[in-house]
Amino acid sequence: MKSKAQRRKTIKHRIRKSITGTAAKPRFSVFKSNKSIYCQLIDDTAGVTMASASSLESSTKGKMNQAKEVGQKIAELAKSKDISDVVFDRSGFIYHGRIKALADSARESGLKF
């Protein structure tokens, strides 16, 4: 029986086969740990991270509130670089809880998935 990390890795590889980011429509990659949440806008054709945000810089309390703040922050960084459309890459995590809160706040702040 596979562990939770091994299952997530398998799912991540299956997702990444079909998702690629370009300069016009970068990949919006999300990673969460037990304490923090991180996201990046990645141009896979050039192999460059265009923008990144994490909850390490956040001053708010609570993981859900931090996820919402990170979503707003990455949307502001994307707007400053004239990016409005992205491809969402949940990295094998279930679209629930903090991942959903981050995505919803990024959508509310102007990103289109």
Secondary structure by P-SEA (a helix, b strand, c coil): cccaaaaaaaaaaaaaccccccccbbbbbbbbcccbbbbbbcccccccccccccccccccccaaaaaaaaaaaaaaaaaaacccbbbbbcccccccaaaaaaaaaaaaacccc
